């Protein structure tokens, strides 16, 4: 299954999900899929690098171990990011009224499908 197919599956399986992407921890996008654009995926990629670093440092400073998943919920949308490996993340963008619990579950189940390709 291609990255694009997995991204589309994530969006299709989650009520309110509109786009998904695989992104490097350096902010470089690997692949993206958008049924609807609530925000610029290019901008998300650019900002993701700093978010990943900041959250990783916070988790370390709190003695939590490695951060595997994080989310940002705003008025415009929610973004759930799940770690694929030390260099790549799977991001899912969901409308404010979307199903965030299912989004987390779907990401957790789909990450192994793409992890083998990295």
CORBELJO-V693620 format. One line per field, one symbol per residue. psi: psi as a letter, one per 20 degrees, with the letter a starting at -180 (. if undefined). A space follows every 10 residues. Layout:
# CORBELJO-V693620
psi: ???
This chain:
# CORBELJO-V693620
psi: prgghggggg ghippiphrq qpqqijipqg qqpohqohrp hghgghhhgh gggghggggg hikiapphqr qppahgrqpp pppgaiiqqp pppqqhjrnh ghggggghhh ghhhhhj.
